[in-house]
Amino acid sequence: MVANGWNMSQQHLNARARRVVVGLDEQNRSTIVSDGNTETRLATPAFTRNVIWGSPLVPTPVMAENTADDAAAIPPPPEGYYYDISTFPPDSEWDYESGYADSLASAGVEGEGEHDIPGIHQTDSIDIVTVISGEIWAVVETGETLVKAGDTVVHRGTKHAWRNRSDAPCTVAALHISVVR
């Protein structure tokens, strides 16, 4: 499928996220200290994840450097957080039924074993996920709901999966905050 000169199939693999970091100069004035695509990135058949920022500890010193250096780690550090921008391809572009668990495993998340819902997983985190563009189904054990651009889903350490039943990629912003059970 071609649209606007793009091969829509696997278009999500090219998703990049720009990160502008503001800090302080020698006179203690706010200044842009870096501007460019985030280096921490993981591209799988199920999603492309660009990790924007993270810290192993909360509260974090205000001028602490980014410590998110492993895009393969969806769960945040035990006392920290990660913030990422991820793009999901349409389910029709890849083998959703058997491939979701493999993509999650490459991102450091184990699926829930034999389950009726492909890709269902759970992490020790609160995940605040806002759809930036497109639409995606938030799937839980007892049902699902369609979320569109501007909508936010809050997973509180709950089992969940994502389904993109549309014909276009869906991009989300997600904050993953470590929790205790």
Secondary structure as UniProt FT lines:
FT   STRAND          2..3
FT   TURN            4..5
FT   STRAND          6..7
FT   TURN            9..10
FT   HELIX           11..14
FT   STRAND          18..24
FT   TURN            26..27
FT   STRAND          30..37
FT   STRAND          41..43
FT   STRAND          48..55
FT   TURN            62..63
FT   TURN            71..72
FT   STRAND          81..88
FT   HELIX           91..93
FT   TURN            94..95
FT   HELIX           96..106
FT   TURN            107..108
FT   TURN            118..119
FT   STRAND          125..133
FT   STRAND          135..140
FT   TURN            141..142
FT   STRAND          143..148
FT   TURN            149..150
FT   STRAND          152..156
FT   STRAND          160..163
FT   STRAND          170..178
//
